[in-house]
Amino acid sequence: MVSGKCVSSLILEAFITKASEVEAEFHRRISEVREEFRGRISDLQAEFCQVNSVPEGVAVPEVFVSSNETQVQVEW
């Protein structure tokens, strides 16, 4: 016969094991989602650059940023 204390210990051990498995799955899924969003962001950045690129022969303003980066000067 198994004492009540042993049964409680087995239940607690099973619970801890299951909680650890769930936590590991959670972190695995978070990593997958993070990578998926990195891929999407990269695709969007590439699309943005493609759509907003300046055609050859079009004047582009030069931007000068001061050393303290508080003032921006644009020259045409």
Secondary structure, 3 states (H helix, E strand, C coil): CCCHHHHHHHHHHHHHHHHHHHHHHHHHHHHHHHHHHHHHHHHHHHHHHHHCCCCCCCCCCEEEECCCCCCEEEEC
